[in-house]
Amino acid sequence: MIRPYYVDNFGTDLTVDLVLYDASANITTNETEAVTREYTITLWKLLEGVTATRIVAVRNTNALITAYSPQEVQVSSMPLRGNF
């Protein structure tokens, strides 16, 4: 659901990784034991002019949301020779 939105509106793909934690804060693969879910969303393109000044949790008002930004944006160097 989130991928088509970013592809259509921003022209970038993304990955979503989910880690489940049990009541002892240990990583688990069992959905029924999970009490905490941690999603990591990675965009594969820098979005010019777009910021994370407001993030909305739709289904859970008790969610803790933390947004991390890279300290430095890495841009590829132009090739010195070759066909473009």
N, C-alpha and C positions, 0 to 999 in steps of 0.2 A: 504494500500500500504506500509506503514512503518512497520507494525507488521510483515508481512512475512519476510522482510529483516532482522530484528533483531532476529527473531526466527531461520531462516536458517543460518545466519552468526555468531551469538553470543550465540545462545541457550537460549535466555531469552525472556519472554513475556513482554509486556508493556501496559500501558493505555494512552490514549490521551483524555484530557478534553479540551473543548472549552468554552470560555466565550465571549459573544458578548457585545460590548459597543456602545451606540448611540452617537450622536454629543455632548451631554452634559456630556459624560463620565459616564453615568448611565448604569447599566447592563440591557440588553434587551434580549428577546427571539425571537424578530422579525428580521428575516434576512434582510428585506428591510431597516430597520432603522439602522442596524449595520454599523458603520464606522471603527471600530477597532475590530480585532479578536485576542484573547489571547489564545494560545495553551499551555497546560502544559503536557509534555511528561514525564512519570515516568517509569523507567526501574525497573524490579523486581529482578534483579541480578546484583551484582557488576561485572563490566567488567574489568578484570585484564589487565593492559597495554594499555587500550583504554582511550583516553582523548578527550576533546572537544576543541582542539586547533584550529580547523577550522570548522565552521558551514556554510553551504551554503543555502541561501534562493533561491529556484529554480524559483518561479513564480512571485516574487515581489522584485524588487531592492530597494524599499523604506521601506522594513521591518526593524523594530527594533528588534534585536534578543539578548536576555539575557540568558546566561546559568548559572544555579546555581548548585553548587556541595555541597553535605552534608559536614558539618564541621567534622563529625565523622562517621565512618562506624561502624555499629553495627553488631557484629557477635554473633550468638547463642552459648550458652554454651553447651558442650557435656552433655548428660543425665548421671546422676550418676548411674542409674540402668535401666534395661529394655532390650527388644529384639531389635536388629538392623537388 
